[in-house]
Structure formats: structure tokens, C-alpha cells
Amino acid sequence: MDLASWILGLSLIVLTIAIHTTGVVVMAFRMEPRIRRRVGKYALDPQRAIPMVSASIGLVALKLAILHGLEGVLWASAYRWLGAFDSFTNASVYSLSTMVSLDVPGLVLPERLRLTSALEAVNGVLLFGISTAFMFAVMQAYFSTLFRRGPHDTQAEEDR
């Protein structure tokens, strides 16, 4: 068992999860009032909100992609610091590929760091899980706000 690889890998997992969840929570707090304000304009015709909702979800996806990139750069920095790659570009490509469990021919870690690479793949699964859950939560927030029915809406439907 390679204790140094475990310590490095688990430390980077904790660090990147902390960064990612902080970013997601900050986005959530900033989005909540905006969702209410923007969606209120479309209460009578929710279909008109489609471009705004699509753009907002696209912006969330972009911010999440930036977070994933920064987290990949942290792993790449560790690989570079340990002398695993001769360039930061190669370390970054390897790191981002490992996060999504993609094998890049020609980029291989030294045997002493292979456990670290496996831990990065685990980290990628966790990070993408958080991102997926957040994107789903954002969509749910928009949908529940757009299609919320108040007491006056129920009465109006009963009168029809």
C-alpha cells in the first residue's frame, strides 16, 4: 500500500470537493432571488420563459465547467510538482482526462503515482455527481417557480 499516494489523493479530493461545494452554494444563494424575480415576469405565459431558462442553465453549466477546470489544474499542479510530466500542458490534459475516466494515449503516470490517478478518477465521479445534482436543482427551481399554482389559480380553473 502506497501511503503517500493515498494521503495526496485523499487530500486533493477533500480540497476539490470543498472548492466545488463552495462554488455551488455561492451560485445557489445568488440565483435564488434572481429566479423569483425573472420568472415572475412570465407568470401568465411560462413558455415565453424558455430562452431565459435555457440561457440561465447554460450559464450554470459554464460556471461548473470552469470549476471542474480549476480543480483539474490543482491535480495537474500536483503531478507537475511531483515530476510526473515534463510540461504543465501534459499534466493538465492528463488530469482532466482522468477526471472523466478517459484514457489519453501517450500520457502515463509513473508507476509510483498510479494509485493517485485512480483516486483522481473517483474524485471526478464525485465532482460530476455534485454538478449534475446542482443542474437538476436549478431546473427544478425554475420549473417549480414557473408552474406554481396559487389559490387564485385553482379557483380560476374551477370556474372554467
C-alpha positions as a Markdown table, in Angstrom:
| # | Residue | x | y | z |
|---|---|---|---|---|
| 1 | Met | 0.0 | 0.0 | 0.0 |
| 2 | Asp | 1.4 | 3.4 | -1.0 |
| 3 | Leu | 0.6 | 5.7 | 1.9 |
| 4 | Ala | 1.9 | 8.8 | 0.2 |
| 5 | Ser | -0.4 | 8.3 | -2.8 |
| 6 | Trp | -3.4 | 7.8 | -0.5 |
| 7 | Ile | -2.6 | 10.9 | 1.5 |
| 8 | Leu | -2.0 | 13.1 | -1.6 |
| 9 | Gly | -5.1 | 11.7 | -3.4 |
| 10 | Leu | -7.5 | 12.0 | -0.5 |
| 11 | Ser | -6.2 | 15.5 | 0.4 |
| 12 | Leu | -6.8 | 16.6 | -3.2 |
| 13 | Ile | -10.3 | 15.0 | -3.1 |
| 14 | Val | -11.2 | 16.9 | 0.1 |
| 15 | Leu | -9.8 | 20.1 | -1.3 |
| 16 | Thr | -11.6 | 19.9 | -4.6 |
| 17 | Ile | -14.9 | 18.8 | -3.1 |
| 18 | Ala | -14.6 | 21.8 | -0.7 |
| 19 | Ile | -14.0 | 24.2 | -3.6 |
| 20 | His | -16.7 | 22.7 | -5.7 |
| 21 | Thr | -19.4 | 22.7 | -3.0 |
| 22 | Thr | -18.4 | 26.3 | -2.0 |
| 23 | Gly | -18.8 | 27.3 | -5.7 |
| 24 | Val | -22.2 | 25.5 | -6.0 |
| 25 | Val | -23.5 | 27.0 | -2.7 |
| 26 | Val | -22.4 | 30.5 | -3.7 |
| 27 | Met | -24.2 | 30.1 | -7.1 |
| 28 | Ala | -27.3 | 28.8 | -5.4 |
| 29 | Phe | -27.5 | 31.7 | -3.0 |
| 30 | Arg | -27.0 | 34.2 | -5.8 |
| 31 | Met | -29.5 | 32.5 | -8.1 |
| 32 | Glu | -32.5 | 32.1 | -5.8 |
| 33 | Pro | -33.6 | 35.7 | -5.8 |
| 34 | Arg | -32.9 | 36.1 | -9.5 |
| 35 | Ile | -35.0 | 33.1 | -10.3 |
| 36 | Arg | -38.0 | 34.5 | -8.5 |
| 37 | Arg | -37.6 | 38.0 | -10.0 |
| 38 | Arg | -37.1 | 36.8 | -13.6 |
| 39 | Val | -39.7 | 34.1 | -13.6 |
| 40 | Gly | -42.4 | 36.4 | -12.1 |
| 41 | Lys | -42.4 | 38.2 | -15.4 |
| 42 | Tyr | -43.7 | 35.1 | -17.1 |
| 43 | Ala | -46.4 | 34.0 | -14.7 |
| 44 | Leu | -49.2 | 34.3 | -17.3 |
| 45 | Asp | -47.2 | 32.7 | -20.2 |
| 46 | Pro | -44.5 | 30.4 | -18.9 |
| 47 | Gln | -43.5 | 29.3 | -22.4 |
| 48 | Arg | -42.1 | 32.7 | -23.0 |
| 49 | Ala | -39.5 | 32.0 | -20.3 |
| 50 | Ile | -37.8 | 29.2 | -22.3 |
| 51 | Pro | -35.0 | 31.3 | -23.7 |
| 52 | Met | -34.3 | 32.9 | -20.3 |
| 53 | Val | -34.3 | 29.5 | -18.6 |
| 54 | Ser | -32.1 | 27.9 | -21.2 |
| 55 | Ala | -29.6 | 30.8 | -21.0 |
| 56 | Ser | -29.5 | 30.6 | -17.2 |
| 57 | Ile | -28.9 | 26.8 | -17.3 |
| 58 | Gly | -26.2 | 27.3 | -19.9 |
| 59 | Leu | -24.5 | 29.9 | -17.7 |
| 60 | Val | -24.6 | 27.5 | -14.8 |
| 61 | Ala | -23.1 | 24.8 | -17.0 |
| 62 | Leu | -20.3 | 27.2 | -18.0 |
| 63 | Lys | -19.5 | 28.1 | -14.4 |
| 64 | Leu | -19.5 | 24.4 | -13.4 |
| 65 | Ala | -17.1 | 23.7 | -16.3 |
| 66 | Ile | -14.8 | 26.4 | -15.1 |
| 67 | Leu | -14.9 | 24.9 | -11.6 |
| 68 | His | -14.0 | 21.5 | -13.0 |
| 69 | Gly | -11.2 | 23.0 | -15.0 |
| 70 | Leu | -9.7 | 24.7 | -11.9 |
| 71 | Glu | -10.0 | 21.5 | -9.9 |
| 72 | Gly | -8.2 | 19.6 | -12.7 |
| 73 | Val | -5.5 | 22.2 | -12.7 |
| 74 | Leu | -5.0 | 21.5 | -8.9 |
| 75 | Trp | -4.4 | 17.8 | -9.7 |
| 76 | Ala | -2.2 | 18.8 | -12.6 |
| 77 | Ser | -0.1 | 21.1 | -10.4 |
| 78 | Ala | 0.4 | 18.1 | -8.0 |
| 79 | Tyr | 1.5 | 15.9 | -10.9 |
| 80 | Arg | 3.9 | 18.6 | -12.2 |
| 81 | Trp | 5.3 | 19.2 | -8.7 |
| 82 | Leu | 6.0 | 15.5 | -8.3 |
| 83 | Gly | 7.8 | 15.5 | -11.7 |
| 84 | Ala | 5.3 | 13.1 | -13.3 |
| 85 | Phe | 5.1 | 15.2 | -16.5 |
| 86 | Asp | 7.6 | 17.4 | -18.4 |
| 87 | Ser | 5.0 | 20.1 | -19.1 |
| 88 | Phe | 2.1 | 21.7 | -17.4 |
| 89 | Thr | 0.0 | 21.2 | -20.5 |
| 90 | Asn | 0.6 | 17.4 | -20.5 |
| 91 | Ala | -0.2 | 17.3 | -16.8 |
| 92 | Ser | -3.4 | 19.3 | -17.3 |
| 93 | Val | -4.6 | 17.1 | -20.3 |
| 94 | Tyr | -3.8 | 14.0 | -18.2 |
| 95 | Ser | -5.6 | 15.4 | -15.2 |
| 96 | Leu | -8.8 | 16.5 | -17.0 |
| 97 | Ser | -8.9 | 13.2 | -18.9 |
| 98 | Thr | -8.5 | 11.2 | -15.8 |
| 99 | Met | -11.4 | 13.2 | -14.1 |
| 100 | Val | -13.7 | 12.0 | -16.8 |
| 101 | Ser | -12.1 | 8.5 | -16.9 |
| 102 | Leu | -10.8 | 9.0 | -20.5 |
| 103 | Asp | -7.5 | 7.4 | -21.4 |
| 104 | Val | -5.2 | 9.6 | -23.4 |
| 105 | Pro | -2.6 | 7.5 | -25.4 |
| 106 | Gly | 1.0 | 8.6 | -24.6 |
| 107 | Leu | 0.3 | 10.2 | -21.3 |
| 108 | Val | 1.0 | 7.7 | -18.5 |
| 109 | Leu | 1.9 | 8.4 | -14.9 |
| 110 | Pro | 5.0 | 6.7 | -13.3 |
| 111 | Glu | 4.0 | 3.5 | -11.5 |
| 112 | Arg | 4.5 | 5.2 | -8.1 |
| 113 | Leu | 1.6 | 7.6 | -8.8 |
| 114 | Arg | -0.9 | 5.2 | -10.4 |
| 115 | Leu | -3.0 | 5.0 | -7.2 |
| 116 | Thr | -3.2 | 8.8 | -7.2 |
| 117 | Ser | -4.6 | 8.6 | -10.7 |
| 118 | Ala | -7.3 | 6.2 | -9.7 |
| 119 | Leu | -8.2 | 8.5 | -6.8 |
| 120 | Glu | -8.5 | 11.4 | -9.2 |
| 121 | Ala | -11.0 | 9.4 | -11.3 |
| 122 | Val | -13.0 | 8.8 | -8.1 |
| 123 | Asn | -12.8 | 12.5 | -7.4 |
| 124 | Gly | -14.1 | 13.2 | -10.9 |
| 125 | Val | -17.1 | 11.0 | -10.4 |
| 126 | Leu | -17.9 | 12.8 | -7.1 |
| 127 | Leu | -17.5 | 16.2 | -8.6 |
| 128 | Phe | -19.6 | 15.5 | -11.7 |
| 129 | Gly | -22.3 | 14.0 | -9.4 |
| 130 | Ile | -22.4 | 17.3 | -7.4 |
| 131 | Ser | -22.6 | 19.2 | -10.7 |
| 132 | Thr | -25.4 | 17.0 | -12.1 |
| 133 | Ala | -27.4 | 17.3 | -8.9 |
| 134 | Phe | -27.0 | 21.1 | -8.9 |
| 135 | Met | -28.1 | 21.4 | -12.5 |
| 136 | Phe | -31.1 | 19.3 | -11.7 |
| 137 | Ala | -31.9 | 21.5 | -8.7 |
| 138 | Val | -31.6 | 24.7 | -10.8 |
| 139 | Met | -34.0 | 23.2 | -13.4 |
| 140 | Gln | -36.4 | 22.2 | -10.6 |
| 141 | Ala | -36.2 | 25.7 | -9.1 |
| 142 | Tyr | -37.2 | 27.3 | -12.4 |
| 143 | Phe | -39.9 | 24.7 | -13.2 |
| 144 | Ser | -41.5 | 24.9 | -9.7 |
| 145 | Thr | -41.5 | 28.7 | -9.8 |
| 146 | Leu | -42.8 | 28.8 | -13.4 |
| 147 | Phe | -45.6 | 26.3 | -12.8 |
| 148 | Arg | -46.5 | 27.3 | -9.2 |
| 149 | Arg | -50.2 | 27.5 | -8.7 |
| 150 | Gly | -51.5 | 29.8 | -6.1 |
| 151 | Pro | -55.0 | 29.7 | -4.5 |
| 152 | His | -56.3 | 32.2 | -7.1 |
| 153 | Asp | -55.2 | 29.9 | -10.0 |
| 154 | Thr | -57.1 | 26.9 | -8.5 |
| 155 | Gln | -60.3 | 29.0 | -8.3 |
| 156 | Ala | -59.9 | 30.2 | -11.9 |
| 157 | Glu | -59.6 | 26.6 | -13.2 |
| 158 | Glu | -62.6 | 25.5 | -11.2 |
| 159 | Asp | -64.7 | 28.4 | -12.9 |
| 160 | Arg | -63.8 | 27.1 | -16.4 |
